[in-house]
Amino acid sequence: MNRRLDGVAGRAECVDFRVGLWPIFCIPEMYSGWNGWMSETREQLIKLLEPEVEVLGYELTELEVNLSHGRGTLRLFIDRPEGISLDDCSKVSHQVSALLDVEDPIASDYNLEVSSPGADRKLVKPEHFDRFAGSMIKARFRRIVAGRRRIRGQLLGRDGDVINIKAGEETISVDIDNVDVARLVPDWNEFLQAGTA
């Protein structure tokens, strides 16, 4: 197993190279259920890895799985109130690697990456919409809401399964299940000023 540590674009990242089996041939029909299989695999990996990450004192904010091209990627995003360092990523990577070695949930080749969520983090869990109320976000919806598929505005907060976003003078309410992707929109000027202070 090879290990590489990188600091990338405001993120601390640790990459762990894994080897497994991958078919040499491709039958087009096998991809008809690919998205459902990937979603199921992602949920199983969250159930396996989230408790391990939490025991170490971190939140697993997001897990991405991409096994579609040769060597795939299993990417974990971790966070804690005081922020994430490269050492934190390395610590989680070592622990998760050991668990993955024992459980062996992925049969194909993949890289394990552990990273901070970054300044433009995804909002995935319902509690993320509570924690970042008042922040600027951009979101893409699965279905059109108020004539829009995308929005950029201030996250007002969450009311049960509905989030409220203020875009200009308009307030849009949308079911969390209809949110395809939501990300924070960082104020880069604020980051630059903090970096020079």
Residue pairs with C-beta under 8 A, 6 or more apart in sequence:
1 16
1 17
1 18
1 97
2 16
2 17
3 14
3 15
3 16
3 17
3 93
4 14
4 15
4 17
5 13
5 14
5 15
5 86
5 89
5 90
6 13
6 14
6 15
7 13
7 86
8 115
9 118
10 116
10 118
10 119
10 191
11 115
11 116
11 117
11 118
12 84
12 85
12 86
12 88
12 89
12 115
12 116
13 89
13 113
13 114
13 115
14 86
14 89
14 90
14 92
14 93
14 113
14 114
14 115
15 111
15 112
15 113
16 93
16 97
16 111
16 112
16 113
16 114
17 111
17 112
18 100
18 106
18 109
18 110
18 111
18 112
19 109
20 104
20 106
20 107
20 108
20 109
20 110
21 107
21 108
22 70
22 107
22 108
22 109
34 68
38 65
38 67
38 68
41 65
41 67
41 105
41 106
42 63
42 64
42 65
44 105
45 63
45 65
45 74
45 105
45 106
46 60
46 63
48 99
48 103
48 105
49 60
49 63
49 76
49 96
49 99
50 60
52 95
52 96
52 99
53 59
53 60
53 76
53 78
53 92
53 95
53 96
54 60
56 91
56 92
56 95
57 80
58 78
58 79
58 80
58 84
58 88
58 92
59 78
59 79
59 80
60 76
60 77
60 78
61 77
61 78
61 79
61 117
61 121
61 122
61 124
61 125
61 128
62 76
62 77
62 117
62 122
62 124
63 74
63 75
63 76
63 77
64 73
64 74
64 75
64 77
65 72
65 73
65 74
65 75
66 72
66 73
66 75
67 73
67 106
67 108
67 110
70 109
71 109
71 110
71 111
72 106
72 108
72 109
72 110
72 111
73 110
73 111
73 113
74 100
74 106
74 110
74 111
74 112
74 113
75 113
75 114
75 115
76 92
76 96
76 112
76 113
76 114
76 115
77 115
77 116
77 117
77 121
77 122
78 84
78 88
78 89
78 92
78 114
78 115
78 116
78 117
79 116
79 117
79 121
80 88
83 116
84 115
84 116
84 117
88 116
89 114
89 115
89 116
90 114
92 114
93 112
93 114
96 112
96 114
97 112
100 106
100 112
119 184
119 186
119 191
120 183
120 184
120 185
120 186
121 183
121 184
122 181
122 182
122 183
123 129
123 132
123 137
123 155
123 182
123 183
123 184
126 158
126 161
126 176
129 155
129 157
129 158
129 163
129 176
129 182
130 157
130 158
132 155
132 184
133 155
133 156
133 157
133 158
134 154
134 155
134 156
134 157
135 154
135 155
135 184
135 185
136 152
136 153
136 154
136 155
136 184
136 185
136 187
137 152
137 153
137 154
137 155
137 165
137 182
137 183
137 184
137 185
138 150
138 151
138 152
138 182
138 183
138 185
139 150
139 151
139 152
139 165
139 174
139 179
139 180
139 181
139 182
139 183
140 149
140 150
140 179
140 180
140 181
140 182
141 148
141 149
141 150
141 151
141 174
141 178
141 179
141 180
142 177
142 178
142 179
142 180
143 178
145 151
145 172
145 174
145 178
146 170
146 172
148 172
151 165
151 167
151 172
152 167
152 185
153 165
153 166
153 167
153 168
153 172
154 165
154 166
154 167
155 163
155 164
155 165
156 163
156 164
156 165
156 166
156 171
157 163
157 164
158 164
158 176
159 173
161 175
161 176
161 177
162 173
162 174
162 175
162 176
163 173
163 174
163 176
163 179
163 182
164 171
164 172
164 173
165 171
165 172
165 174
166 172
